[in-house]
Amino acid sequence: MSGARNAVLLGIILLAVTTTVNIIGIRLMAIISSTGVVLEILGVIAIVITLFAHAKRGPSVLVHATGAPAFSAACSGGNAASQ
């Protein structure tokens, strides 16, 4: 499909959507949009709860020391007391 045909197709779709919004009414579209936002937030909360419920590792994996030097020690040439 050429770029011009693609632009015409997208323009027709956009015109149809805006005409539909004007026919249905702004108030109804606002309600539909708000409902979509609420459902999306509830979906994200459900996913977060599911991921926490099925976690393979605990939060300690974020603060576990692997034997690597601390950031301040690494930046000061290996000796944190030299600052």
Sequence and secondary structure as in RCSB ss.txt:
>XXXX:A:sequence
MSGARNAVLLGIILLAVTTTVNIIGIRLMAIISSTGVVLEILGVIAIVITLFAHAKRGPSVLVHATGAPAFSAAC
SGGNAASQ
>XXXX:A:secstr
  HHHHHHHHHHHHHHHHHHHHHH HHHHHHHHHHHHHHHHHHHHHHHHHHHHT SS GGGGT   S   HHHHH
TTT GGG 
